[in-house]
Amino acid sequence: MSELTNVRTPRVKAARRLTKRSFREQDRRFLAEGPQAVREALRLPDVTVELFATAEAELRHAELVEEARLQGAAVHRASGEVMAELAQTVTPQGVVAICRFVHVPLTEAVTADSRLVAVLAHVRDPGNAGTVLRTADAAGADSVVFTDASVDPYNGKCVRASAGSLFHLPVVIGSPVPQAVQHLKDSGLRVLAADGSGKRTLDEVELGGPTAWVFGNEAWGLPEEVLELCDEVVRVPIYGQAESLNLATAAAVCLYASARAQRQASGRA
C-alpha cells in the first residue's frame, strides 16, 4: 500500500475540511478519531467510508483495517505528518475514519416505547455534550436529543468524549425545543428540567415512569421559556458546600437516578 505523505493532496484536504461544521453538513460526513470510535463505527453497516491509519497503527489495530476493507471502505496508509493534519488531538492514536451521518428523525428516536431520554438544550461545550451522550448510553437511555441551539454532536471533541456511544443509540439533531418537548409528552414521557431553580429535589420526585431529562447551558442553565415547557423543574440536592455540579455530573446523577427507579419499578433491580 502506498503511503499518503503530502498534506496538500486532494484526499487529505477533503478529509481535513470535515473539521468544520459547514463542510460536515455539506458532505454529511464527519471524522471519528481513535481506535475506540472507529471500532464502534465499524459495528454499524454502511457508515465508515474511508479509514486513514499510520503503518504502526495498521499493525496494532489490524482487525480494524481488515474490517474496514471487508465493508468496502477505502483504506489509506498515512504518514505521521498526514495523521497530525487529520487528527484533532495533541497525541494522535494513528487511526481516523470518515463516517456518514448517523442521526435519525425525532419521531424515530422517541416513540411510545421510550422509557428514558436525554435532551440537550443550549449545551455549547462539545466535551460536556459528548460526556452526557456517553452517560446516557451507559444508563440505558433510549435516545439523546440535541436541540437546535446545542453543539454539533459531530464536532471532533464531542465524538471523542462520547467514546463510541454516538454509534450506540439513536441521536437527534437540530430539533427546536418546543417541538421536542411536545413530541416527548405525546409519546407518554414526563419531561423534567434539571435546573438549580427547582422547588423539589431529585430525592423528592417519583422517577419510576417514562422520563425525559432536559439539561441546559453550562453557565446559565435553562432559559425561563424552556422551564415553562417542562412538566416539572427538579434540582440535584447539594449535601456539602459546593455551589453546584457541572453539567456532565448533574446529568449522570439524574439519568442514573431514573434508570435505577425504573429498574426497581420493573423488578429488574
N, C-alpha and C positions, 0 to 999 in steps of 0.2 A: 504494500500500500504506500503510495507517495504521501509525503508529509506536507501539510499546509504550513508555510513558514512566513508568508507575506501578509501582514495585517491589512494591506490595501486591496487584496483580491476581492472581487465581487461577492464571493460566497461568504467570506468573513465579514465584510461590510454589511451584507444583508442580515446576518445573524446579530451583529453588533447593534444595528438600529432598533432591535426589539427591546433594548433597554429603555426606550422612550415610549410612553403610553400611546401617543398618537400613531406611531408606527405599529404597535401591537394591535390596536383597534383596526387599523387599515388592513393588516395582514391576517388578523385573527389568529395570531400565534404568539408564543411567549417563550422565555428561556427558563429551563429548570436546571439548576446547578447543583452538582454534588451527587454522589452515588445513591444516597437515600431517596432524593427526589426523583432521580432518573429511574431507579428501581420501581418505585410506585407508579410512575408514569407508564412504564412498560407493562404493568399489570392490566392496563386498560387497552382494549383493541383500537387500532387506528388513531392513536393520539400522538405518538412520537414520530416526528417527520425526519429529523436529522440528529445525529449524535457526533459530537466532537470529543476526542479523547487523546491525551498525550500517550506516548509509547509506554511510559511507566504505568499509567492508569489502565491501558489495554491489558497488561499482564495482571495487574492487581484485581481488575474487575472484568475479567474475560467473559463471565456469564452475561454481563450487561451488553457487551459488544455483540456477543453471539445472538442474544435475544433480539436486539435491535435489527440485526441483519435478517433474522428469521421473519420479523414483522415487516420487512421491506423498507426500513428506514435507511437513508444514506448515512454511511459511517465514514468519518474523516479522521485521520491521524493529524493532530495539531501540535505544533511546536510550543515550547513554553511561552514564547512571546505571543503567539496567537491565542493561547489559552488565557493569558493575562489580559488580553484585549476583550475576550468574551466574558470572562468571569467578573463578578461584581464583589468579590471578597478580597481581602488583603492576601490571604494564602489560599489560592485555588486548589481544589481537590482533584483536578485533572479531567473531569467529565462535565460536559454541558450538553443538554438536549434542547432542540427546538420542538415545541409541542403545540398542538392545536388547542384552541379554547375548549374548556370542559364544562363551563357553566350551563345551567338549564333554566327554563322559564319558572316563574314563581308558582304557577299552577301545577307544575310537575314536581317541584321540590316540596311543596306544602299541600298535603291532602287531608282528608278526614281521618286517615290512619296515623297522622303525625302525632307524636307524643311530646317531643322536646325540640325546640327550635331556638337558635341564637340569631338575634338581629343586631347588626352594627349600624348605628345611626350617627352620622357625623364623626366617625372614627377616622382620624387622619394619619396616625402613625402606622406604617406598614409592619413594623416589628410587633406591635401590640395586636394588630389585626390578625397576623399570621398565628400568633400565640393563642388568641381566642379561638381561631379555627381549629387549631390542634387540640385545644382543651375540649371544644365541643365534640370533636371526633372521639376523644378518649372517654368522655362522659356518656357516649352513646346517643348523641343528638341525631335527629333525623335529617337536619339540613342547617345551613347557615345563609342568612340573607345580608348582603352588602347593599345598603340603600344608596340612592343616587348621590348623596353628599359624603360618602365614605371613600376611603382609599381604594385604589385598584388592587384586587387580590392577585393579579398577575405581576404586580411590582416584584422585582427580584428579591427584595428583603422580605416581603410578605410570603413569597413562595418558600424561601429558605426557613423562615420562622414556623411555617406550617408543618415542616418536617415530613412532607409527603401526604399530609391529611387533605390537601387541596384535591387529591385524586381519590379520596375515600368516600366522601359523602356529597350529596347534591349541594351546589353553591349557586346562589342567585346574585346577579349583578345589576345595579342601577335602578332598582325598584324604588319609586317615591315612597316615603314613609307612610303617608295616609293610605295608599293603595296596599302596601304590605300589611299594615295593621288590620285593615278591613278584611283582607283575604285570610289572615290568621284567625280572626274571630269567626268568619264564615265557615272555616274549617273545623271549628269546635275547640280552638285553643284559647286559654285565658292568657291575656297579654299583660305581662308585668314589666314595669320600667325599673331598672336598677339605678337608684339615684339617692344621694345623701339627704334629699328633702323629704323622703318617705316618712309617713307617720307611723307605720308599722315596720318592724324589723323582720329579717329573714326567719327568725325563730318563732315569729307570731303568725306566719302565713301558712295556710294549707297548700302543700305542693304536690299532692298525690295525683292530681289530674293532668291532662294535657296542657302544657305550658310553653309559652314563648317569652324569652327574656330579651328586653331591648336594652342595649348598652350604648352609652353616649361618648361624647368627646372627652379626651384625656384631661383637658384643662378645665372646661366649663360644663361638663356633664351633658344633660339633655335639655333642649330648649322647652319652654313652657308649652308651646303648641304640641310638642310630641308627648309630653307628660299627660296632657289632657286627652290624648287619643287612647291611652292605655287604660286597662281595667283598674289597675292599682299601681301606686308608686311604692317600692319597697327598698329599704336601706339595709346594708350589711352592718350588723352590730359591731361596734368597736369596744372591746373589753379593756384594752390597755390605753396608753397615752398617745398613740399615733393619731394624727389628724384624720387620715383617710387611707384607703388602699388604692394601689394603682389599678388601672383598668383591667389588665390581664388577670391579676389576682382576684379582684372582685368578681369577674366573670367566672373564674374557676370555682369560687365558693358558691355562687348562685347555681351554676349548672350542675355541680355535684350534689348540692342540696336537693335539687329537683330529681336528679337521677336516683338518688337514694330513696327519696319519698315514693317515687313511682315504683321502684323495685319492691319496697315494703308493701305498697298497696296491692301489688300483683302477686305477692307471696314469693318473690324471687330473691329477697334479701338474705 
